[in-house]
Amino acid sequence: MRKKIYLWLAFLFIICAAHAQHTVVNGIVTDSITGEGLPYASLILEGTSIGGATDDNGHFSFSVPNAPAVLRIFYLGYETREIHLAPKGNPIDLKINLSPEGIALSEITVKAQRERYRKRENPAVEFVRHVISLRKSNSPRNHDYFSYDQYEKIFFAKNDYTPKPLKEGKTSKFDFLSEYVDTLESGITILPVSEKEKVQTVYYRKYPKSEKQVVKGYKSSGIDEIFSSDGVRQFLEEVFREVDIFQNDIPLFLQRFVSPLSSIGPNYYKYYLLDTLWVNGSQCVDLGFVPFNSETFGFTGHLYVTLDSTYFVQRAVLNVPKDINLNFVSRLTIEQEFERTSDSTRITTKDDISVNFKLTERTRGMYARRLNIYTNHSFEEPDTERMRIFKESAPVITMQGSHRQTDDFWELHRPQEAVPRNPNSTDKLMARLNAVPAYRITMKVLTTIVSGYIPTNREPEKSKFEFGPINSTVNNDILEGTRFRVGGTTTTAFSKHLFMDGYMAYGIKDEKLKYDALVEYSFNDRREFRKEYPVHSLRMEYMYDVNKLGQDYMYTSKDNMMLMIRRMRDPYVTYLRNAELTYTRELYSGISYNAIVRNWREYSTPYAAFDRIGQDRTFTSVNHYDMTALELRFRYGKNEKFYQTRNLRIPITFDALIVNANHIMARKGFLGSDYNYQRTDIGLQKRFWFSAFGYIDIITKAGKVWTKVPYPLLILPNANLTYTIQPETYTNMNALEFINDEYVSWDVTYYMNGNLLNRLPFIKKLKWREVFGFRGLWGNLTDKNNPAMGGEGLYAFPKTTYKMSDTPYMEASVGIENIFKFLRIDYVWRLNYLDHPDIQKSGVRMTMALSF
């Protein structure tokens, strides 16, 4: 027993002695201007493997031997620092400030005094005003022609990846992942999961203004291939926009950041003249900047500006403040480099964005990088062959074979800094993963959930027919009761020109079969979906189904299962038999038009009676009415961005001005029409950005029915009977509460991006964002369509329908979005017509959407 005690004492003595030979080093790594902690900075003791990484707040702690050593600190976008340590056992506390990397510092001439900041008589503010005033004078697009070659790489990786340790003797199906781990310059290990590369030449012409991209090579691989490839490309191009710091606003992550060189910059940023230094052979001033309010959409960083009369920006390093109200982004660094030509024109040579994404603070998240390298800049007029490019209608011209370029092509065009340290590529990783049954099955399930369709072939790209959409399988309404639906569509594997689509549905209550059959011929080759942009097609469709009067489903399918949750049931439902022939043409200019010949018969039901008014004011029940009409549509939406799914186009942004116009015409007696019918509608939609103060979405419409027709053919305001937030609908209006033949409507929503809530203590930590809405409808019913004014031949209005007075119907809402980063909740008030029975005067509405 005594021997065991001695052994334990000896063991403890050895541990204590070993511990006494080490020193704990604590500290924080910060930005040299803002003082904010830099997360995931790497620290390593030179010549050893001892070190660590900073946490989310820039703090670190680890032990070092009691011997003189050099501590090296790495962080992407900042210079590497070395600190000499002389540990003696007592804890060491360090505060390490990092400046941008790659700069050789000379003598410091000015030191920032940030304790008390003033704009008036501040030399830094005067200096930046000069830079702002000259920002457009050296733009390359001031030349008649401008062209350059561009290499772009976007990749995503699992951040700070370390394979999970297994028990001795155990193996995993995913052991091979360690073969594909790469290491960043900072020393952090990553596992690439998606990679996209593109090589193109960009041609710009000043007059008439035109810019074309000629894609010579493109390749993509990774787990995001379960999504629409074109949709992902559109989304990433908008999220990772090329940064132009010489504009007032910088579009990034579907938001608008205030540029440090914005015209409002001196009122938004604090500027500091820090050092004088040499950058690319030119003496420059290190101009630091930080926003007054770190929660708003601004940057911290440095501009390196030449000390001459040109105020030329040689280099820029931008970061986002730690407290910024930006979802999922824990770190962002933008590095840009510029060169000056002999005539002082500014050309960009590098635009590099690196981002750490996190769903929650406890996760390691994802690392993303978008690297652009620009070479071979020219201001010469293109030769005759290249000038033909400007005659192409498409802004992006993809050369034949660009998606099948060889490895030799990519080795030739890939710049050195884009070459991964690990030669094992992402496409090889995907091939290994797809060979694992568990992964392959999981990805098939996810693909079905994302697309909403079930393929009929084990290899989805070979599936000629797919069942779906799955989210329309079950629904419910007052006429059908529970409704079941099954449908499907052919794919591009069947034909790139000919498509067939349809469904069958059955209602348990009415015991009727409904159906829809569609055949469409596309004059363009379709890559993925028949509705992908630009559409040029001829379509025939025959449908028999229910029609919910006073409800238009503009942003979702009418059979979406989520619509079963309602604040009230559909009170007015008819049956509709419809046959139509549609010609559609969409142009790259943003113009699109349709010509539709439509024949339909609408049947009355116990829930929507057609009681025709006779000459003596008696009512005759009518089973149906028939119409044959020609509809002409026009739409203009230049530079519109959207994510394309099989059936829907989901807007990515609303920046483009959208103009809609359509007219419907029918002549009584022609092809069975029961009435003369003339209806015109026009609409405008636009997002207006207010830089740091958020943005406003405005949708306005107007329309008129010119002829005398029964109420199903009049203007039925779009009532929202669900608890969800839907644009262009009236939240607290009942279906057919108003019927008009003239109207003007508006829907105005102001997103303040947290400018108010970010100023409230404690509340600002939640990163909520305020939303204000105001929508309304002014409508009129002329005497010719008013059953109360005689109305011979018209149908009697439902008993719950009212004539609108001179006052428009109005609603106002106050909401909070970004709750838990995905939820928006509004409280909506109905402002007038409050004396109508069975109405909801106010209520809570919500929607779910992930946003940055």
C-alpha positions, 0 to 999 in steps of 0.5 A: 500500500505504501509503495502505491502511495509513493508511486502516486506522489511521484506521478503527481510530482512529475506532472507538477514539474512539467506544468511548472516548465510551461507558461500560459499565454493569454490575449486578444488579436484586434484590428489596428483601427477599430480595436475589434477582435479578429476571430480565427486568427492563427498563432503558432510558436515558430519552429514548433506545432504549439499554438492555437486560434482565436475565438469568435471575439479574438481571444486566445489562450495556450501554454508555451515552454519556458524558453525564449521563442517567437510567436507568429500571428497570421490572419487573412487580409492582415500582415503577419506579426512576430512577437518575441516571448521570454516566458518564466512561468508567470502568465503573459497577457498580450494585446496584438494589433494587426494591420493589412498584409503585404505593406512595407511600413515607412516612417509614421507621420500621423497618428489617429486620435480617436478619443474625440472625433470631429469632422470640422477641420479634420484633415482626414475628412478633407483628404477623403473629400478630395478622393471622392471628388476625383473618383469618377475621373479615372474610371476605365469606362470613360474610354470609348472601348474597354476590354479585359480577361477575367478569371473567377473562382467561387468555392465553399468549404467546411471551415476549420475542418478536423476529422472526428477521431475514431476508437482504435480499430474502428473505420468509417465510410468517410475516412477518405475525406482527410485526403481532400483537406486543404489549408489556408494561408492562415493555417486553418484547415478546410474541406472544399465542398463546392467549386466553380471556375469561369474564364471570360473576356468582357467587352465594353462600348461607351456609345451606344452603351453595351457590355458583353461577357464572352465565356470561354470556360466554365466548370462547377462541382459540389454538393450544391448541384442538387439545386438549379445550376442556373439558379445557383449561378444567378444567386451567387452572382448577386450575393458576391457582386463585383465590388466597386468602391467608387460608387455610393452603394456596394451591392453585396449579400442582397443588401446595400453597403455604404462605400467608404467613398460614397458622397455621404461618406463623411457623414457615415464614416469616421476617417483617420490618417494613419501612416505614410507608406510605399505601395507598389512603388508609390508613396501612399497614405493609409486612410482608415475608416470605421462607421459611426454606427457599427450595426449598420451596413458599412465597412471598417478598413483601409484605403491606400491613396497616393500622395499626389494631386491624383489621389489615386487609390492603390489598394483597398482592404474592407472588413465588416464590423463585428456588431453589424446586423448581417446574418450568418456572416461572422467575418468578411474581408475584401481586398482590391488592387488597382493599377494606374495606366500612363493616362492615369486610368484606374484598372482593377487587377484583383477583387478578392472576397473571403467570408466565414458563414455561420448558422449559429455561433456554436458551429464552425460554419463554412468558409467561402471565397470569390476571387477575381483576377483581371488581366490584358486590359485594353482600350483599343477598338475591337477588330471587326470580328469582335465588334460583332459581339455587340450585335448579340442580344444576350449579355452573356455569350457562352462559347461552344464547349466552354463547359467541357474544357480540358485540364490543360485549359484550366492549368493555363488560365488559372492564376497561381493564387487560385491553385489549391495546395491540395491537388485533389479536386472537388469533382473527385471528392464528389465522385468518392462521396457518390460511391457511398450509398448513405450519401447518395440516398441522402442527396436523392432525398434532398434533391426531391425536397428541393425540387419538389419532384420525384425522378423515375430514373436512378440517375436524375439527369436521365429521368425523362418524367418526374412526379410532382410537385409534392407540396400540392398532393393534399389540400382543402376547400369548401367545395371539394372538401379534402382534395388529393392531387397527383401530377408530373412533367417531362424533362429535358432528358425527354426532349429539349424542345417538347414538354408535357405537363399535367395533373389529376385531382379528386375532391372527397366532398364533391366527388369530381375529377379535375385535371390539367393537360399541357403541351409546350414547344420551345423554340429554344433549347432548354437546359434544365426547365421548360420555363427557364429564361428566356422563354420562346414557346407555343403552349396548349393547355386544357384544364378543368378545376375549381376557381376561387373568386377574389384570390390570385396566387401570384407567388405560389401554387394554388394547391400549396399545402401551406395554404390550408392554414387559413383565417377563414374558408374560401367562401366563393368557389366555382368550377372552371373549364379552360382551353388556351393557346399561348405564344410567349417571347422573352428577350434579353433586353428585358422585354417580354410579350404574350398572346393568349387565345382563351376559351372558358366556361365558368360554372356556378355552385351553391357557394357562388351563384349566378343569378341573372337579373331580368328586365322586371328585376326578377332573378334567373339562376344560370348554370354557366357562362361562356367566353372566348377572348384574346389577351395581349401582355407586355412586360419590361424588366431589364436586369431583373434577377431571379432564382429559377425553379421548375415552375416558379421564378423567385425574385432575388432582388426587386432593383429592376423597374418592372412594367406590366400591361395587358388587355383582354378583348372579346366580342359577343357571339364570336366563338360562343362568347356571351358578352362583349369584354374589354379590360385593361391593366397596367402596373409598376414595381420598383425597389428604391434604396436609401443607402444606409437607411434601408429600402422601399418596395413600391408596387402600384397598379391600375385597371378598368373594365370598359364593358358591361359584364357580370361580376366574375368578369369584373375586378375582384380585389385579391383578398388574403385569407391566410395567416401568411404575408403575401405581396399585392394582397389585402390582409384583412379584406374578405373575398368579394367584399368589394367588386369594381370595374375601375381601380388604382392600388398600391403596396408600399413596404419600407425595410429599415434594416434595423436603423431604429432597433439597432439604437436600443440597448439590449434590443440591438443584440437580437438584430431585429429589423423593422418593417412598415407597410401601407397598402390600399385600393381605390375602386369604383363601380360605374352604373353600367355594372352595378346591379343596384342601378337596373343591371339587366343581364348582370348577375346579382352580387353576393350579399357580403359585397359592398360598393366602395365609396370615395374613400379607398380601402387601406391597411397599415402594418408594423412588423419585425423581421429577422427574428431567429434570422428567418421569421417575420411577424407583422401586425396589420390594421384595417384603417376603414370600412370597419362597419362591415360585418364578419371582418377582421379589423387587425391581426398578426401575419407572418412569413419565413425567409432566410436573408442576410 
